[in-house]
Amino acid sequence: MPPGSRPASLLSPGLEWIAAAASQGTAAAVDDLVTWSAGSLAAEGTAELTLELRPTQPGWLTNVATVSAWEFETRPENNLAATAVEARPVADLAVGMQAAAAPVIVGHSLSYTLTVTNRGPGVATAVELTYDLPAGWTLIEAIPSQGTATRVDDRLTVACGELAVGAVASLAVRATPTVPGEAIHRFQADGFEVDLVPANQALEVTWFVEAPADLGLKKSVAPGQVLASRAVWYTLVVTNHGPYAASGVRATDVLPDPLRLGAVESSQGQVVAEGGTIAFEFGDLAVGQTATGRVQALTFEPGLYTNAAYVSAAQPDLEPGNNAAEVPLEVLPAVDLELVQWTLASSARPPSRGPGEGDAAQPGTTARHRGGPRVCVARRC
């Protein structure tokens, strides 16, 4: 057994010794030289020394190690080894996404911005931002704040170049989703420097793309002119014009005061009435399907009344302008007239009457106003 092995490691300029861990023996550093007294090694035996070093300058740094022992060395060519490492500056590239708070709807374009920020502590160079467009999205435009953007299939790559500490580079995107469901946006930033916080280099954002519908509401009243105390029927017709099915369809009718609810009818779903507000819960409507609701209203006072209704659904509506409708109703005054007829016998005989003529009866009529507004009656006898 050799009485002692003595490996030595010569540190490259730019490498600072921090600590050493040996499987046997002891190690010490003097200036740029680390000496390890490993002791004895059996034939085919192995000993290990782990050095913890800190680079103090960027670039390629070479560490040279040699080994020697008391015994005669039969193969001196394998007593030396060198390892080169690249020391890079550090930076912290963090990505983010900015978008307006709005529903994401099939066929509607969206604008959003991807950002990369250098949080330091050093300058970031050769910064590159990559973005994968979600499946089923059509790119309209992509404008970088600096550098150039290239596209290969659904991947956009922006060569941002250099970012000072605190600087931000961005990519403004405008795209249109063409299919409903989840849309996953993936993007990340890379640079030449070693990133201190790799977790914020990449980001994955999921948006839910909603399938829109176009609900149209039509409303009518029959009769449109009625005497006070009579009933009228309001009819609401809701149609889904597509392009997708609608769910949670709800049509709401609001009776104006002093009209009162008499009865309701619905072609599907259920009806919830509270005071003068009637809600038709139609539920699901396929493309082209129609649902109908009817409201009987009781009238009391003369006047001109406007009845309004509106429709909504769980999906965004492509044409909100046809989601509401209103109709006028004219309530006329009601009067109660009674017709009275009588006969009046005359006791005097007019001198002009001929022989055999008796007393003549004088008929008469009158109209009696029994209630309601004042009226004018014309009479002929």
C-alpha positions, 0 to 999 in steps of 0.5 A, a space after each residue: 500500500 502506498 504510504 500517501 497520495 497527494 492530489 493537488 488542484 490548481 484553480 484558474 484565475 476567476 475561481 474562488 475556493 469556498 469549501 472542500 469535501 473529501 471521502 478521506 484525508 484532508 484538504 486545504 487551500 493556499 492562494 490558488 492551490 488546493 492540496 488534498 492529503 488523501 493518505 493510503 489507497 489500496 489497489 483499485 481503490 478510489 478516493 473523491 474530493 468535491 470542491 465548491 468554487 465560486 466564479 468571480 468573472 465570466 468566461 471559460 475557466 479551467 481547473 487543473 488537477 494533479 496527483 502524486 504518491 511516494 511510490 514509483 508511478 508506472 503511468 504518469 500520463 494519467 496523473 493530470 486532468 483538466 476541466 473547463 467550465 463556462 461562467 456566465 453572468 446572472 439575470 432574472 427574466 420574468 414573463 407576464 401577460 396583459 389582457 383586457 377583462 372581457 369575455 373570450 368569444 368564438 369569432 371575436 378578435 382579442 388583443 393582449 400583450 406578452 412581456 419579459 422583464 429583466 429583474 437583474 442583477 445583471 444585464 440580460 443579453 441574447 434575450 428570446 421570447 417564444 409564444 405558442 398560439 393556442 390550437 384553433 386560433 387565427 393570428 391577425 398580427 404580432 408586433 414586438 416592442 424591440 427586435 424581430 418576430 418570426 413565425 413557424 407554424 403556431 410558434 412565434 419567436 421574438 429576438 429581443 436582444 439586450 435588456 438592461 436591468 428593469 427593462 421590459 420587452 413586449 409582444 402585442 398580439 391580436 388573434 381570433 379564436 375559432 373554436 370553443 373550449 379551453 385555449 392554453 397560451 404558453 410562452 417563455 423567455 431565455 437569455 445567455 445569462 444564468 437565470 436566478 429564478 427559472 420558475 418565472 421564465 415560463 408561463 401558461 395561461 388558460 382562457 375559456 372560449 365561449 360559444 355565442 348565440 343570437 337570441 331574438 325577442 318578439 313581443 305582441 299584445 292582443 287586443 292593443 286597445 281595450 276597455 278598462 276592467 277587460 283582460 289582454 294577452 301579451 305574447 313573447 316569442 324567443 328564437 335562437 338564431 345561432 350559431 351555437 345552442 343556447 342554455 339557461 334561456 330566460 325571458 322576463 316580462 315586466 307589467 306596468 302598474 296598475 296592470 295585474 297578472 291574471 294567468 301565464 302560459 309557457 311552451 317549455 320550462 317553468 314560470 316564476 312570477 313575483 309581483 308584476 315581474 314574470 320570468 319564463 325559464 325556457 332552459 335550452 334552445 337549439 339553433 333555430 328553436 323557438 320558445 313562447 310565453 304568454 301573459 294575461 294582464 288585467 286592466 283597471 284604469 284608463 291610460 297608455 301603458 308600455 310593457 317591456 320584456 328582455 331575454 338572456 342566456 348563459 352564453 354571450 349574445 352576438 346581437 344584444 340589440 334584439 334582446 329586448 322588446 316593448 309594446 304599447 297598450 291603450 286602456 279606454 274608459 268604460 261607461 254603463 248606459 241604461 236605455 229606458 222606454 215609456 208610453 205617455 197617454 194624452 187626456 186632451 183630444 186635438 181639434 184636428 183629429 177626425 171622427 172615431 179617433 181616440 186618445 193617442 199614446 205618446 212614446 218616449 225614450 231616455 238614456 240613463 248614465 249609471 256610472 263611469 266618466 261623463 258621456 254625451 248621448 244623442 236622442 231622436 224620438 
